[in-house]
Amino acid sequence: METQIGSIQGEQQSRPSTGLFAWYRDITPGERRTFWSCKVGYALDAMDTQFLSFVIPTLIATWGITRGDAGFIGTATLLTSAAGGWIAGILSDRIGRVRTLQLTIVWFAFFTFLCGLAQNYEQLLIARALMGFGFGGEWTAGAVLMGEAIRSQDRGKAVGMVQAGWALGWGMSALLYALVFSILPPETAWRALFLIGLLPAVFVIFLRRLVKEPEVYAEHKAREAASAEKTSFAAIFSPKLLTITLRAALLTTGAQGGYYAITTWLPTFLKTERGLTVLGTGGYLAMVIVGSYLGYITSAYLTDRIGRKRNFMLFALCSMAIALIYTQIPVNDTVMLILGFPLGFFASGIFAGMGAFLTELFPTSVRGSGQGFCYNVGRAIGALFPFLIGHVSQTMPLGQTIGVFAAGAYGVLIIAALTLPETRGKTLEA
């Protein structure tokens, strides 16, 4: 009888778990710590980053700056984040994924804090631009760390669910904005909001103690030390990797160009040309944020189920459809409120598979450099889309301009995805 009981228990322990979260139950405690550390880090990154969007009206009223001045702060942040993302990728190959993640979190938290101490527009612009280096770098370091720490069959789900932390951080920033501005006068509240941005630095204390370098990276560094040979970050431009690097950069450019084209100018178009008022409400923002989170989660599961390339193309086509509906079909406030959900779902969800895919495209020696370069080239070029749309819309209807740029961006993504190799289930090697 004891033998039979032992046999049954052994079968139960070896039998794989089932259900949506079976992968999480099957990973090791160390992998779980890495998962939550990366997810929380990404949420805190989003929280600090999104503060600016909520305080812009107060800054315009308090300091008398123009919308163009406020917009330039956002553009400067995006451009420095692109540079920071690539630098963080190179650093993660040199000093380690975990150490780079710690550095980027402290960096963006510190400069967000300095934003709250700014005494004029120029000081705020400089502090926010410097904050961008950490904001961009945290994504790269976290995505590489999580991509290497998790097993191949669950990589898409794990990395995608980590990136879903962005929507949680966005929601936290909205709640903190509502709380702080209900307690303090606006001219003081905006500063308090930025000062709260220092809190993520405390998280680094836990990160240092709980998270270790991925085994595949540790093995690579040991082998590198034994051979006394180091791979340069420029290897991503070598004949062996150049075409992968360029095509992956096109993929990320399409995703981010389409996202910025839709999210930057749609509110203006719908307010000025359609006369809709729901866009400025908390209900609409909540619909977009909830849609974003569920889009990340759904895409994370689909990228492991149907493959990286098919998932990208599916979400790109759906994002194009959403842009067409918004700009070409007359809608009222009620319909627009409902459409906030699919807008967030598809435009944000497309990014869930990005970290896993870029992790699998590059070898361990230059994985951070490759991922940092490709994702952040896409961010830098995508950041130009709002400016280009504004310029072209002077001679072309704004709705039509948004549709053309969004369709073009997602078309580039689809073409790049078709030419890149499918990497689902790929085992990483040191």
Solvent accessible surface area in square Angstrom, and as a share of the most:
residue,aa,sasa,rsa
1,M,165,0.74
2,E,151,0.68
3,T,116,0.68
4,Q,113,0.50
5,I,84,0.43
6,G,39,0.37
7,S,61,0.39
8,I,97,0.49
9,Q,96,0.43
10,G,34,0.33
11,E,97,0.43
12,Q,106,0.47
13,Q,154,0.68
14,S,90,0.58
15,R,147,0.54
16,P,101,0.63
17,S,40,0.26
18,T,115,0.67
19,G,59,0.57
20,L,123,0.61
21,F,106,0.44
22,A,11,0.08
23,W,11,0.04
24,Y,54,0.21
25,R,125,0.46
26,D,57,0.29
27,I,10,0.05
28,T,75,0.44
29,P,92,0.58
30,G,30,0.28
31,E,37,0.17
32,R,79,0.29
33,R,101,0.37
34,T,7,0.04
35,F,5,0.02
36,W,122,0.43
37,S,8,0.05
38,C,1,0.01
39,K,11,0.05
40,V,55,0.32
41,G,0,0.00
42,Y,20,0.08
43,A,8,0.06
44,L,26,0.13
45,D,0,0.00
46,A,0,0.00
47,M,8,0.04
48,D,0,0.00
49,T,14,0.08
50,Q,30,0.13
51,F,0,0.00
52,L,10,0.05
53,S,65,0.42
54,F,30,0.12
55,V,0,0.00
56,I,46,0.23
57,P,87,0.55
58,T,17,0.10
59,L,0,0.00
60,I,54,0.28
61,A,87,0.67
62,T,62,0.36
63,W,67,0.23
64,G,61,0.59
65,I,17,0.08
66,T,80,0.47
67,R,206,0.75
68,G,55,0.53
69,D,48,0.25
70,A,3,0.02
71,G,41,0.39
72,F,109,0.45
73,I,1,0.00
74,G,26,0.25
75,T,50,0.29
76,A,15,0.11
77,T,5,0.03
78,L,35,0.17
79,L,79,0.39
80,T,27,0.16
81,S,0,0.00
82,A,8,0.06
83,A,43,0.33
84,G,4,0.04
85,G,0,0.00
86,W,77,0.27
87,I,87,0.44
88,A,3,0.03
89,G,0,0.00
90,I,36,0.18
91,L,57,0.28
92,S,0,0.00
93,D,5,0.03
94,R,87,0.32
95,I,63,0.32
96,G,1,0.01
97,R,0,0.00
98,V,10,0.06
99,R,148,0.54
100,T,0,0.00
101,L,0,0.00
102,Q,20,0.09
103,L,83,0.41
104,T,10,0.06
105,I,0,0.00
106,V,64,0.37
107,W,93,0.33
108,F,0,0.00
109,A,0,0.00
110,F,94,0.39
111,F,27,0.11
112,T,0,0.00
113,F,55,0.23
114,L,58,0.29
115,C,0,0.00
116,G,1,0.01
117,L,87,0.43
118,A,4,0.03
119,Q,121,0.54
120,N,61,0.31
121,Y,38,0.15
122,E,104,0.47
123,Q,82,0.37
124,L,0,0.00
125,L,34,0.17
126,I,106,0.54
127,A,8,0.06
128,R,6,0.02
129,A,18,0.14
130,L,61,0.30
131,M,0,0.00
132,G,0,0.00
133,F,60,0.25
134,G,2,0.02
135,F,14,0.06
136,G,0,0.00
137,G,0,0.00
138,E,1,0.01
139,W,6,0.02
140,T,0,0.00
141,A,0,0.00
142,G,5,0.05
143,A,4,0.03
144,V,0,0.00
145,L,0,0.00
146,M,0,0.00
147,G,0,0.00
148,E,14,0.06
149,A,20,0.16
150,I,5,0.02
151,R,91,0.33
152,S,21,0.13
153,Q,102,0.45
154,D,8,0.04
155,R,6,0.02
156,G,0,0.00
157,K,25,0.11
158,A,0,0.00
159,V,0,0.00
160,G,0,0.00
161,M,17,0.08
162,V,6,0.04
163,Q,4,0.02
164,A,0,0.00
165,G,0,0.00
166,W,39,0.14
167,A,1,0.01
168,L,79,0.39
169,G,0,0.00
170,W,32,0.11
171,G,16,0.16
172,M,71,0.31
173,S,0,0.00
174,A,20,0.15
175,L,133,0.66
176,L,42,0.21
177,Y,68,0.26
178,A,60,0.46
179,L,99,0.49
180,V,13,0.07
181,F,40,0.17
182,S,87,0.56
183,I,120,0.61
184,L,63,0.31
185,P,67,0.42
186,P,70,0.44
187,E,97,0.43
188,T,61,0.36
189,A,0,0.00
190,W,1,0.01
191,R,57,0.21
192,A,23,0.18
193,L,0,0.00
194,F,0,0.00
195,L,61,0.31
196,I,43,0.22
197,G,0,0.00
198,L,67,0.33
199,L,112,0.56
200,P,1,0.01
201,A,26,0.20
202,V,78,0.45
203,F,32,0.13
204,V,13,0.07
205,I,102,0.52
206,F,117,0.49
207,L,1,0.00
208,R,161,0.59
209,R,189,0.69
210,L,82,0.41
211,V,6,0.04
212,K,147,0.62
213,E,58,0.26
214,P,6,0.04
215,E,129,0.58
216,V,18,0.10
217,Y,8,0.03
218,A,50,0.39
219,E,77,0.35
220,H,20,0.09
221,K,53,0.23
222,A,65,0.51
223,R,151,0.55
224,E,19,0.08
225,A,82,0.63
226,A,92,0.71
227,S,60,0.39
228,A,92,0.71
229,E,128,0.57
230,K,158,0.67
231,T,46,0.27
232,S,57,0.37
233,F,75,0.31
234,A,50,0.38
235,A,27,0.21
236,I,0,0.00
237,F,74,0.31
238,S,36,0.23
239,P,131,0.82
240,K,174,0.74
241,L,18,0.09
242,L,66,0.33
243,T,77,0.45
244,I,25,0.13
245,T,0,0.00
246,L,92,0.46
247,R,64,0.23
248,A,0,0.00
249,A,9,0.07
250,L,90,0.45
251,L,0,0.00
252,T,0,0.00
253,T,15,0.09
254,G,0,0.00
255,A,0,0.00
256,Q,6,0.02
257,G,0,0.00
258,G,0,0.00
259,Y,46,0.17
260,Y,31,0.12
261,A,0,0.00
262,I,0,0.00
263,T,49,0.28
264,T,61,0.36
265,W,62,0.22
266,L,3,0.01
267,P,51,0.32
268,T,53,0.31
269,F,7,0.03
270,L,0,0.00
271,K,104,0.44
272,T,99,0.58
273,E,96,0.43
274,R,66,0.24
275,G,54,0.52
276,L,14,0.07
277,T,102,0.59
278,V,18,0.10
279,L,20,0.10
280,G,63,0.61
281,T,60,0.35
282,G,57,0.55
283,G,40,0.38
284,Y,19,0.07
285,L,48,0.24
286,A,50,0.39
287,M,61,0.27
288,V,16,0.09
289,I,20,0.10
290,V,79,0.46
291,G,0,0.00
292,S,0,0.00
293,Y,57,0.22
294,L,78,0.39
295,G,0,0.00
296,Y,12,0.04
297,I,31,0.16
298,T,52,0.30
299,S,0,0.00
300,A,0,0.00
301,Y,40,0.15
302,L,46,0.23
303,T,0,0.00
304,D,20,0.11
305,R,181,0.66
306,I,51,0.26
307,G,1,0.01
308,R,1,0.00
309,K,36,0.15
310,R,165,0.60
311,N,0,0.00
312,F,1,0.01
313,M,36,0.16
314,L,75,0.38
315,F,2,0.01
316,A,0,0.00
317,L,101,0.50
318,C,35,0.21
319,S,1,0.01
320,M,56,0.25
321,A,46,0.36
322,I,12,0.06
323,A,3,0.02
324,L,107,0.53
325,I,55,0.28
326,Y,0,0.00
327,T,7,0.04
328,Q,93,0.41
329,I,86,0.44
330,P,114,0.72
331,V,26,0.15
332,N,87,0.45
333,D,52,0.27
334,T,88,0.51
335,V,59,0.34
336,M,0,0.00
337,L,60,0.30
338,I,102,0.52
339,L,23,0.11
340,G,0,0.00
341,F,62,0.26
342,P,27,0.17
343,L,13,0.06
344,G,3,0.03
345,F,33,0.14
346,F,43,0.18
347,A,3,0.02
348,S,6,0.04
349,G,0,0.00
350,I,0,0.00
351,F,16,0.07
352,A,0,0.00
353,G,0,0.00
354,M,0,0.00
355,G,0,0.00
356,A,0,0.00
357,F,0,0.00
358,L,0,0.00
359,T,0,0.00
360,E,0,0.00
361,L,13,0.07
362,F,3,0.01
363,P,58,0.37
364,T,2,0.01
365,S,25,0.16
366,V,2,0.01
367,R,5,0.02
368,G,0,0.00
369,S,0,0.00
370,G,0,0.00
371,Q,0,0.00
372,G,0,0.00
373,F,31,0.13
374,C,0,0.00
375,Y,11,0.04
376,N,4,0.02
377,V,40,0.23
378,G,0,0.00
379,R,13,0.05
380,A,29,0.23
381,I,75,0.38
382,G,0,0.00
383,A,7,0.05
384,L,87,0.43
385,F,28,0.12
386,P,24,0.15
387,F,143,0.59
388,L,66,0.33
389,I,0,0.00
390,G,18,0.17
391,H,111,0.50
392,V,46,0.27
393,S,28,0.18
394,Q,143,0.63
395,T,128,0.75
396,M,53,0.24
397,P,85,0.53
398,L,20,0.10
399,G,4,0.04
400,Q,90,0.40
401,T,1,0.00
402,I,0,0.00
403,G,19,0.18
404,V,82,0.47
405,F,40,0.17
406,A,0,0.00
407,A,40,0.31
408,G,41,0.39
409,A,4,0.03
410,Y,0,0.00
411,G,24,0.23
412,V,56,0.32
413,L,0,0.00
414,I,31,0.16
415,I,113,0.57
416,A,3,0.03
417,A,0,0.00
418,L,108,0.54
419,T,68,0.40
420,L,2,0.01
421,P,61,0.38
422,E,79,0.35
423,T,9,0.05
424,R,112,0.41
425,G,39,0.37
426,K,91,0.39
427,T,95,0.55
428,L,22,0.11
429,E,134,0.60
430,A,33,0.26
